[in-house]
Amino acid sequence: MHYHEYSDLIKNNLEWAQEKLEQDSSYFEKLAKGQRPPFLFIGCSDSRMPLNSFTKTEPGELFIHRNVANQVSLTDMNLLAVLEYAVESLEVQHIVVCGHYCCGGVEAAYRGTATGVVENWVNPIRELYIKNRQEIDALPTDKLRLNKLAELNVVAQVKNICNTSVMHRAFKSERYPQVHGWVLDIESGHIKDLELPLNNWHEMGIMP
């Protein structure tokens, strides 16, 4: 891992911009014309989650919201504003909630060690653990238990997305994005595309 001085960030930016211009002299001119990203990506704030690196995407391809432990709170105006703009103005085709293994927020919720504002923030994950404690505790190692909780957390947040007023409006219009749940395995760099209980959510009236 490379630790940079602050000045290195500015220097690296100039080098990156020059490299882009050498590849395509009109790169920034085209970028400045506007955005039409096909994906809304809701991820964790963890510094090991460089979304463009893991997905090999370029500027303009991902509309992004990130917070601690990739939570979708129905009272979070920041997230709801991002979601509304992505769905109704940008007309994204896919919404991805992406968690990751080795997540500090998930571990703090699992162990009950979070304090202060973070304790409040990850409390839904703590409740998720308590609700599924029998299934999670039956796994043989802490690592597997934490991985399972990270996966359950992602599925719960995708369900929360479907329960927003933004998505309810989209469902009624019959023009709505597909939803996906991912977990990034930091140890391998691979993304696990989780199976979502879409049929169950349909039967429950959560989504069409």
N, C-alpha and C positions, 0 to 999 in steps of 0.2 A: 504494500500500500504506500502511495506517495503522499507525503505531508507537504503542503505548499505554504509559502509565505503569501500574504494577501496580494502583494504585487505580482505574484506568479499568475493569479487569476486573470488580471488585466492583460498581462503579456500573452497568456495562452489564448485569450479571446481574440487578440489581434492576429495571432498566428492562424487560428481557426478560420477567421473571416477571410484572410488572404488565401488560404487553401481552398475555400469554397468558391472564391472569385476565379481562381486559376482553373477550377473544374468547370465553372459555368459563370461567365461574366455577368449574366443577368439574374443570378440566383436570388440576391436580396431584393432586386426590383420586383421579381415575381412574388417573393414572400410577402412583400409589403402591400400587395394588392388585396389581401384578405385571407380568411381562413375558411375551410370547409372540411374539417376533420371528420372521418367516419366513426371515430371511437371517442367515447367518454371513459376515462380511466380514473377510478377511485382507488387510491392506494395508501399505504402507510408512509409516514414521514421519515422512516428509517433511512439513514444516509447510504445504506447498502442497496437501496432500491432505485438505481438509475434506470428509469423506465425505458428511455430511448435506447440505452445500451442493450438491455435484455431482449427487446423486441426489434432491434435494428430499424427503428423508425426515425424519420427526419422531422425537423420543425414543421408544424402545420398538419401533422397526421394524428396527434393525440391531444384531446382537450383534457386537462388534468386537474383533479382535486386530491389533496393528500392531507391526512391527519394521523394522530397517534392511533395505531392499531386499526386503521381503515374502517372507522365507524360511520354508519349512516343513521344519524339521529333525526327524527321527524321534527325536532325543534331547532335544528342547526340551520340558521338562515343563510350562512355562508354556503353550505353544501346545497341547500334547496335553490339558491340563486344560480349556482353553477349548473345544477341539474336542469332547471327550467330553461336556461339559456341554451344549454346543449341540445335539449330535446326539441324546443319550440322554435329557436332561431337558427341554430346550426344544423338541426335535423340529423343528428348522429344516427348511425345505423346499429351501433352496438354500445352497450354499457357494460364495462368490466369492473367488478370489484376484485381487487387483488391483495391478498394478504401474503404472509411469508412465514416460513418456519424460523425458529430462533428469534421470535418477536418479543421484545421486552415488555410491551403492553400486555400481551397475552399471558406471559409468564407471571407478571405482577398480579394479574387478575386470578390466575390459577392458584398462586401461593398466598394470596391475600396480603401482599406486602406493599401495595401501592398506597401513597399518602397524598394529602392535599388535593389539588384540582385533578391530578391524574387519577386518584382513587375514584372521584366522581365520574370521570370520563370513561374509565374501563369497567365501571360497575355492571353495565349490561353483559360484559364478557364473564364477569364473576357469576352473575345470575345464570348465564348459559351453562357454565361449568356445574353449578349446583343442580340445575335441571337435568343435566346429562351425566351426573356424577357416577352413577352405577356403571354406565357404558365406558366412561373414560377411565375410571379407577381399575376396571378389569384388565386394562392393557398392562403389559409386564414392566415397562420402563417409563421413567419420567419423560424421556424424549418423545416416546410414542404418544403419551398422554397430551403433551404440549402440542404436538403436531396435529392430533385429532381435534383439540380445542381450537387451534388456528383454522382448521377446515370448517368446523361447525360455525365459527365466528363469521367466516366469509359467506357461508350459505345464509346465515341469519341476516347479514347486511344486504344481500341481494333481495331477500324477502322484504326487508324494510324499503328498499328502492321501489319495489312493486306496490307498496302501500302508500306511497306519497301521492298528494293531490296532482302533482305534475304528471305522474304516470297514469293515474286514473283518467285524466283528460286525454292523454295519448291513446289509452286503450279504447276509449269511446270513439275516437276519431278513426280507429283501425289503422292508423299509421304510427306505429310505435317501434322503438328499437328492441332488438334482442338483448337479453340479459345473460351475463356469464359470471361465473365465479372461478377465480384462479388462486392458486397458492404457489409462490415462488420458493423453490428449494435452494437456499443460498449456498449450500454445500456442493451442489452440482451445477447451479445456474439454470436448471430446467424448470419450466412452468408446468404445473399440474392443473389441467382443466377439469374442474370438479363436476360431477353429475348432480344436477339440480332437480328437486322434486317438482318439476313443472306441472305434471298431471295432477298431483295433490293440490298445488296452488290453484290450478284451474277449478278443481272440484270445490275448493273452499271459497271460490269467487274472488280470489286475490288478483288473478289475471285471466285474460280470455283464453 
